Amino acid sequence: MSNTVPPKLGTNPLLLTAAFIIIIAGLRAATSIIIPFLLAIFIAIICLPPLRFLQGKKIPNVLAVIIVILSFLFIGFLLILIFESSLGDFSSALPFYQERLNQLTNDVVQLLQPITNESAEQIFNEHVNPSVLMQLIANSLSSIGAVLTNSVLILLTVLFILLEASGLPYKIKQAFSTSKDSLVSLENFIKSVNKYLGLKTIISFFTGVCVYIFLNIFGIDFPILWALIAGIMNFIPNIGSIIAAIPAVLVALIQFGPGTALIIIAGYIIINMVFGNFIEPRLMGKKLGLSTLVVFISLVFWGWVFGPVGMLLSVPLTMILKIALEGHASTEHWAVLLGPSKTNI
């Protein structure tokens, strides 16, 4: 009789690869269901600190959850209303911006015509299409807005998560006989995630406020919309600020020309350097950071899986994975690989 032991999943690279592909295919197929639940989980994590604050003031759990949910509902409804209104105005003005951008492109073509051996117009038609770029921006904003307006499912999920939050450690202990050390590790993990998402949300809010003030000073159209986009994209370090600046710079270019567009670029760089390189590291610490390469790979990967909303969730998802890896000695080296590089190697 053979004593051959069948290969385990954890030691077979082929099985691991197959399992990974099946999981990713399932995630892509269930995008419409998974994205609202992921958003609800992140919102619930952000809402946990004020919920626990209210519970610490001896307010009953149900009443504390209702207060937090109503506060979130008010803020969320206000943001969605502003976003939808600004997006509608931008979509209405989109043909004008496309026409003006085409005119600017034709002017550039005329300047390049004498110094090119082939038709400059042909080069631009093959490699540059500003109309498509503006339409792509509008479509991306519309897809984000469509997810944000799917508020009923998100709100109900947040409500049930918060109702279950206070008794979750006790239920885990009873169900799985979890040791006290494991519960402490779970609490530390939740606190780290709360700290990251909470501080990131506050920093993103003030980033958006600074962008709004800056764009309003120069009279750029739709400053509230670009400020909201800057705040949302601030969840993606380094790359997010570049993506958020593109539509505002294009609108500045169309409205006032290249000089103002360069000033807007400089303003975005200064704002994001102040928040990203000075304020954020001081508040979060260098431990809560990711490598720029990891940020880019996660952006591409989760964007491919979940679309534009996946790009917004990419860094929080990767950051939570890093925090989870840091919680165990056996996986801590993987967390180091995900972290930022040290300059003094």
N, C-alpha and C positions, 0 to 999 in steps of 0.2 A: 504493500500500500504506500502510495507516494505521500511524503510529508511536505510537499511544496506549499508554501504560504502565498496566497494571492497578493498581488501588489496593493499597497495602500494608496489612497488618493493623495495623501500628503507627500508621498515619495515618488510619484510617477509624473514626470513632466508632461507626458502626452495627455494623461487624464486631466491634469490641472489646466492645460491649455484648452482642451475640449470643454471643460466645465466653464471656464472663463468666457469662451465664445458663446456658449448657450445662454449664460447669464446676460451678457451684453445684448444678444439678439432679443431676449425677453424684455429687457429694459427699453430697447428701442420700440418694440411692438406695443408696449404699455405706457408710452410717453404721456398720453393724455390723462392717464390716471395717476401715474407716479409723480409728475411735476407738482400738481396741487398738494399732494401729501408731503412732499419734500419741503415746499414752501411753508406748509402748516407746521411742520416740525421745527423749522428754523424760527418761525414767528413765536411758537410756544417756548422755545429756549430763551428767546429775547424777553418774553413776558414773565419768565420764572422769577427773576430778582424782584420786580415790583409785587408779584404775588406773594412771595415769601416775606417781603417787608410788611404787607398788609396782615398776613397771618401772624407775624411777630407782634403786631399791635392788638392781638386777641380778637381780630375780626373773623367770624366764621368762614370756613373754607368756601362754601357756595357763594356767599356774599362777596368775598374777596375775588373769586373768579369772575363774577358778574361785573364788578367794578373794572377789573383789568380788561375784560372782553369789550365792555362798552367804550372804554378809553381807546382801545385798539380800533374798534369799529369806527369811532369818530375820526381818528387820525387817518385810518386807511381810506375811509370814504372821501375825506377831504383831498388826500393825495390822488386818488383815482379820478375824482372830479376835475382837479387841476390838470392832471396828465391827459385825460381824454379831451378836455376842452382845448388845450394847447396843441395836441396831436391833430385834432380836427382842423384847427386853423392852419397848421403847417401843411397838412394834406391838401387843403384848398389852395394854398399859395405855391404848391409844388410845381405846377406847370410853368409859373413865372420864373422860379429859381432854375428850372431845367433850361428854359430858353436863355436866361442871362448867362448861365454857365456855358452853354453852347457858343454864345457870342464871345465870351472871354477865351474859349478854346480856339475859335476861329482867329481871334487877334494873335494868339500865340503862334498859330499855324502860319500866319502871314509873316511874322517875325522870323520864323525858322526856315521859311521857304528859300531864301537866297543862299543859306549855308548847308543845305542838304542836297545830296545827289539825286534822291528820289522824292516823290511827292510827300511833303510833310503832312498833308491832309490824309493821305493813305496810311501813314505811320500812326497818326492819332486814331483813325478809324479802326485800325487793327489792334492797337494796344491800350488806348485810352478812350473810355466812353463815360463822360461825366453825367449824362442823363441816367444811365444805368446805375451809377453810384448813388445819385440822389434818390432814385427809386428803391434801391437796396436799403438805404437808411430808413426810408418811410416804411417799407415792409417789415424791417426788423423791429421798429418801434411799435408797429401795429400788432405784431405777434406777441411782444411783451405786454402790451395793453390788454390783449385778449385773455392772457393768463391771469393778469391782475384783476380783471373783471369777473373771473370765475370765483366769486367771493363766498358763495354759500357753502360749497364743499370745504373750502379752506377754513372758514369761520367755524363750522361744526367740528372739524377735526381738531382745531386749536382748543375749542371748548372742552372736548372730551379728554384731550391730552392734559390740560391744566387740572381738570377734575380728578384725574388719576395720578397726577404728579406727586401729591403729598404722601400717598400710600404705596408708591411704586417700590421703594427699597424694602419695605416690610413684606410685600407680596413676593418679591424676588427671593428674599431670605426664606420664606415659608415654602416656596415652590421648589427651590433648588438646594436648600440647606447651605446657603452661601455663608462662608466664614466672615467674621468681623473684618478681617483685613481686606477681603474682596469688596465688602460694602464700602469701606473707606476708599479703596481704589476707584469704585464707581462714583462716589461722591466727589472725589478729586477730579475725575474726568469731567463730570457734569459742571463743576465749578470752572474748570479751565475753558470748556466750550462756552459757558455763560460769559466769562470774562472776554473771550475773543470776540464773540458775536455782539455782545453789548457795547464794548468799546469801539468796535468797527462800525456799528450803527451810529454811535454818537459822532465819531470822526467823519463819517460819510455825510451826516447831516450838516455839519459845519463846513465841510468841503463844498457842498451844494450851495450853502448860503453865500460863501465867498465868491463862487463862480457867478451866482446871480447878481451880486453887487457889482462885480467887475464888468460883466457883460452889459448891465444896465447903464453903467457910466458911459460906455461907448455907443449905446443906442442900438445894440445888436437885436434883431428880431427874435421873438420867442425866448427871452432869457430864462423864464421859469422852466420851460421844457428842457433846455440844455443844462440847467442847474439840477433838475431831477435826474437826468441821465448821468451827470457827473457824480452825483451822490450814489446812485445805484452802481455805476461802474467802478466806484472806489473800492468795492469789495474785491476787485481784481487788481492786485498791486502791479505797478509799473505799466503793464500793458493796458489796463483798464482806462487809465488817464489819457493814453494816446487815442484809444477808440472813442472816448467821450468827447475829445477835442475836435475830431474830424468834422462833424456836422456844423458846430459853431464856427469853426474856421472857414468852412465853405460859405456859410451865410455871410460872414464878415467880408469875405473876398467878393461876393456878389454885390453886397450893399455898398462898400466903401473902397474896395480895391486891395491890392497886395500889401500896402503899408499897414492898414488896420489889421489885416489878417496876420501879419507878422507880430503885431503887438498882442493880439489875442493868443497866439501860440506862446509868446513869452509869458503872458499872464498865467496860462494853464501850467506851464513848467514851474513857475515860482510857487503857485498855490500848492501843487502836488509835491514839490520838493519840501516845502515847509511842513505839510501834514505827513508826508510819507517818510521823510528822512530825519525829522526832528521831533515832532509831537508824538506820532504813533510809536516809534521805538521807546520813547521815554515812558509812555503809559503802559504799553504791552510788555516791554522787555524784548531783548533780542531772541529769547527762546521761542516766542510765538511768531516765527517767520518762516518763509519758504524760499527755496532757491528760485531764481528767475527762470531757469530752464524748466523746473518742475511746474511753475505757474503757467508757462507757455504750453507745455505738454498737456497739463490738465485742462487748459482752456480749449485746446483743439479737440481733445478726446471727449470731454463732456459736452462740448458744443456739437460734436458729431452725433453723440448719443441722443441728446435732448433738445438740440436746436439752440436758438438765441438765449432762451432761459437757462439752458444747461451751461452756457458760458458764464452767466451770472452766478450760478450755484457751484461752479467748478472749484474755485478757491476755498469757499467754506467747506465743501465736501472733502477736499484734500487736506485742509487744515484739521478737520475733525479726525481724519485718518491718522495724521501725524500725532495729534494729542493722544489718541488711543495707543499708538505704538510706543509713545514715551512712557506709558503707564506700566509697562512690563519690561523687566531686565532682558528677557530673551529677544525682544523685538526693538529695543532702544536704538540699536545700530541702524535700523532702517529709518527711524525718525531723524537721525543725524544726516543721512543721505538726502532726505527731503528738505532739510533746513538750508539756510543761506550759507554761502561759502565764506570762510574766514580769510581776511586779507594777509594776515601774518602766518603763512604756512611755512 
